[in-house]
Amino acid sequence: MSEFLGSIWWLIVAIGVLVTFHEFGHYWVARRCGVKVLRFSVGFGKPLWTRRGKDGTEYVVAAIPLGGYVKMLDEREGDVPAQLVDQAFNRQSVWKRIAIVVAGPVANLILCVALFWAMFVVGRADYAPVVGHVTGIAASAGLRAGDTMLAVGDRATPTWSEAVLALIPAALDHADTPVRVRTAGGDEVTRQLRLSDLPASFDERRAVEVMGLTPRYMLVPALIGRVAPDTPAWGVLAEGDRITAIDGQPVASWDDIGPLVQTLGARGGATMIEVDRKGDRLALEIVPKRMKSAQTGQDYWGLGVQMARPPEPAKDAVLRYDPIAAVPAAVRESVHQAHELFAMIGRAFTGRVSVQNTVAGPITIARAANMSAQNGTAWFLQMLAMLSLSLGILNLLPIPILDGGHLLYYLIELVKGTPVSERAMAAGQYVGLALIAGLMGLAFYNDIMNNLVR
């Protein structure tokens, strides 16, 4: 399946699951509050499948799978037979109406916990939180290649993804953060990352890279893929050679080659390069030459070799709990992610983080859904959990036309003792539509800038 079709498919699956649970929350509580439900629809537009239940509810799957709704009996939306008036939504007590409105977001929050539980039980394959290369702030903190990150602040980091998710918020807040590591020698020590030294503004998507951390799994083997003609390496090195040392300095990855060659070129003269060639260890003499970068146009000391296309690194860690232990783990993760979501909203409003990287549109969500599905069931479950959490919390925001807007009206009614006027509710609907339209416009703009304009 192509990336385009895969993205569309997994977006439909994700939205279908989340919307179905959200609307089922409204439906289930409405029925138990004595409200007659006329229609339960997954999707909008022309019905593709329809069935009428014994309770009189029409169940529909519609053509446009980008939402859904529950239509209840309501005197404000049409005539209601006298014998059914007591089943109309608008005739229910304010507490029942509050319960029905809140039920949708609550269903998403419950689904979030269930999805995290399933993710922990299935087991999410990932990479070990082992540092491969350090520079800048990370090096100044004392982190070294081979260190295994055990915790960032008070959050355990059993995988590299967990470490990244803990480091990014601290980087966005420019907050100095303790990192507990196990060194290559087996000692457990705590290093202080001075994230307050990060630039005032930086690409938030590259936060971990900016602080100077490269994971071990991203280290590219020092394997030669091509030797350019008429360069120092021509006739000396060969395709498939793995460089193991330069001038006696060990080479663990391709990133180690550049700095060593620059030092040798500035020193002048020949040097010895040790390579592994099909199992044979060879020491070859070579003299670096001044070259010009095709990308930047800058001069540099080079050998004339290009790296081989690196293979996909195998995942070497799994985040997994047994079914019983997964229950509190799922609750903790849901609470933590909810806290992080509120914190991110706060950063966006205060300008500490770009809204371009905060508000995601359907293209970004579709690509993320496809990517997570390709990575495995547990990754897709995690993405669904995060989306369900976001849907539940954002729906509770006090914006008219959202569940939170209706909840606001009912809370005002509790205080006043009388319902909010039709005029005030109509005005609120216009304001809500304008806010949602603006948010959707921003989301589409971000999609275009982040995914289409490259």
Beta strands, then each sheet from edge to edge (+ up, - down):
strand 1: 37-52
strand 2: 58-72
strand 3: 124-126
strand 4: 131-134
strand 5: 148-152
strand 6: 155-156
strand 7: 177-182
strand 8: 188-193
strand 9: 213-215
strand 10: 224-227
strand 11: 242-246
strand 12: 249-250
strand 13: 271-277
strand 14: 280-286
strand 15: 289-292
strand 16: 299-302
strand 17: 305-307
strand 18: 317-319
sheet 1: 1+ 2-
sheet 2: 3+ 18-
sheet 3: 4+ 9-
sheet 4: 6+ 5- 7+ 8-
sheet 5: 10+ 17-
sheet 6: 12+ 11- 13+ 14-
sheet 7: 15+ 16-
end
